[in-house]
Amino acid sequence: MSDSGIQKIEELLGKYSKLTPKDVLIKDFFITLLNEELSLSIKKETVSFSNKILFLKTNSVIKNVVFLKKEMIIKEINTKFGKNTIIDIV
């Protein structure tokens, strides 16, 4: 393979290496939303996303506040990322 062919492959792979997975974007948006709308601060490690469900591993006070505003949070995330991006928060 010529040097120009290798360079083109490196450029193509470089573009894809800068893409952020959607689940990371959703978790970041969720954390920002909690911070801005509910004045809650949580760590990224306390949030996971699988099968359209956001999982919280944090104290019960924060979980209760989130569950009280669950519909609003789900609506905001689905508005930003597309219908049925998430269906529940547990």
C-alpha positions, 0 to 999 in steps of 0.5 A: 500500500502506498504512503498516500493510501496509509495516510488516507486511512489514518485520516479516516480513522482519526475522524471516527476516533473523535466521535463520542458514543451516544450513551456518554452524551446522554449521561453528560446531558443528564448530569448537566440537566440535574445540575442546572434545573434541580441544583443537584451535583452527581458524579459521572460514575453514579450514572449508567445507561442501558436498554433505554434506561438510566440507572442511578447509584447515589443516595436516596435523597438525590434519587427521590428528587430525580424521581419527582421530576422524572417525567420532565427529565425524560422529556428533556432527554428525548427532545434533545436525542430523539423520541424514546431515547430513554424510557425510565430512570431507576 
